[in-house]
């Protein structure tokens, strides 16, 4: 199995899930899934990097904080991100996201994400030794 992302249905909202061989990779894939809720990820060019730092008592809190930090950056910069790099050391997450300003005609954003939630929040290692990071996002 290769690193990948996917969506899962949840009432009026949508779930994002990242699966990867590393915990950091699962966080990167979950972020990609989040952009995939908004637009076709292939339309977003990774032009400008944005640094993101998060702190949390465990991996689940770090995932929610990471995704909400990305949502904040997207809202304030009017950006979409398509490439992510994460390192996790204890309670610290150091990340970078590359993206570009939203171009309505090219990106055709489908929804605005309000926030990552604790609903169906899960960060765990699977039986096949891959990492899974998921939660529901409020749209």
FENKASUL-V971459 format. One record per backbone hydrogen bond with DSSP energy under -1.0 kcal/mol. CO is the residue of the C=O (numbers start at 1). NH is the residue of the N-H. E is the energy in kcal/mol with one decimal. If there is no record, write none. Layout:
BEGIN
co->CO nh->NH e->E
co->CO nh->NH e->E
END
This chain:
BEGIN
co->4 nh->19 e->-2.8
co->6 nh->17 e->-2.3
co->8 nh->15 e->-3.7
co->10 nh->13 e->-2.0
co->13 nh->10 e->-1.2
co->14 nh->137 e->-3.1
co->15 nh->8 e->-1.7
co->16 nh->135 e->-1.7
co->17 nh->6 e->-2.1
co->18 nh->133 e->-2.5
co->19 nh->4 e->-2.6
co->20 nh->131 e->-3.8
co->22 nh->26 e->-1.9
co->23 nh->27 e->-1.8
co->24 nh->28 e->-2.2
co->25 nh->29 e->-2.4
co->26 nh->30 e->-2.2
co->27 nh->31 e->-2.0
co->28 nh->32 e->-1.9
co->29 nh->33 e->-2.4
co->30 nh->34 e->-1.8
co->31 nh->35 e->-2.0
co->32 nh->36 e->-2.2
co->34 nh->37 e->-1.1
co->35 nh->39 e->-2.4
co->38 nh->110 e->-3.2
co->40 nh->43 e->-2.4
co->41 nh->44 e->-1.5
co->45 nh->47 e->-2.0
co->48 nh->99 e->-2.0
co->50 nh->97 e->-2.2
co->52 nh->95 e->-3.1
co->54 nh->93 e->-2.7
co->58 nh->62 e->-2.2
co->59 nh->63 e->-2.2
co->60 nh->64 e->-1.9
co->61 nh->65 e->-2.6
co->62 nh->66 e->-2.9
co->63 nh->67 e->-2.6
co->64 nh->68 e->-2.5
co->65 nh->69 e->-2.4
co->66 nh->70 e->-2.0
co->67 nh->71 e->-2.3
co->68 nh->72 e->-2.4
co->69 nh->73 e->-2.2
co->70 nh->74 e->-2.7
co->71 nh->75 e->-2.4
co->72 nh->76 e->-2.8
co->73 nh->77 e->-2.2
co->74 nh->78 e->-1.1
co->74 nh->79 e->-1.3
co->78 nh->102 e->-2.8
co->80 nh->100 e->-2.0
co->83 nh->98 e->-2.8
co->85 nh->96 e->-2.3
co->87 nh->94 e->-2.9
co->89 nh->92 e->-2.0
co->91 nh->56 e->-2.0
co->92 nh->89 e->-2.6
co->93 nh->54 e->-2.3
co->94 nh->87 e->-2.3
co->95 nh->52 e->-3.0
co->96 nh->85 e->-2.4
co->97 nh->50 e->-2.0
co->98 nh->82 e->-2.7
co->98 nh->83 e->-1.5
co->99 nh->48 e->-2.7
co->100 nh->80 e->-2.3
co->103 nh->107 e->-3.6
co->104 nh->108 e->-1.8
co->115 nh->138 e->-3.4
co->118 nh->121 e->-1.6
co->119 nh->136 e->-1.7
co->122 nh->134 e->-2.7
co->124 nh->132 e->-2.9
co->126 nh->129 e->-2.1
co->130 nh->126 e->-3.4
co->131 nh->20 e->-2.1
co->132 nh->124 e->-2.2
co->133 nh->18 e->-2.9
co->134 nh->122 e->-2.3
co->135 nh->16 e->-2.9
co->136 nh->117 e->-2.5
co->137 nh->14 e->-1.6
co->138 nh->114 e->-3.3
co->138 nh->115 e->-1.2
END
